[in-house]
Amino acid sequence: MRRLSGKIHGILDYATVLALVGVGLSGLFSPYFSHLIIGLGIVHLLLTVLTKFEMGLMALIPLTLHGYVELIVSIALIPAPFVLGYSDETPAKYFTWIFATVVFALFLLTDYAGKAPSK
């Protein structure tokens, strides 16, 4: 049951970039985690800008590949606090897991084949 169009997904991608960079600049987390989260935001921005869909700018990455990258990222974020050494920073660990859950949900809800009803 995929209901989000590529355009809506793209808008959410740009909002995600702003949220990640904003959280990284907020001063709420350690400098280490803040740098990681800003880096993730920059990578997400590049993925979005390079994706071939309504919200992309360069159309180099197929939307389906974009979706699979987000799926892999959502799964990779689960062990990230332990692998990247910030598991003792509980708020950062929970932020990572919540973000992973949101990215996974968006993966499940987005119509990467372009068959979602247009509104």
Helices and strands as residue ranges (DSSP letters): H 6-25, H 31-49, E 51-52, E 61-62, H 63-76, H 80-83, H 90-109
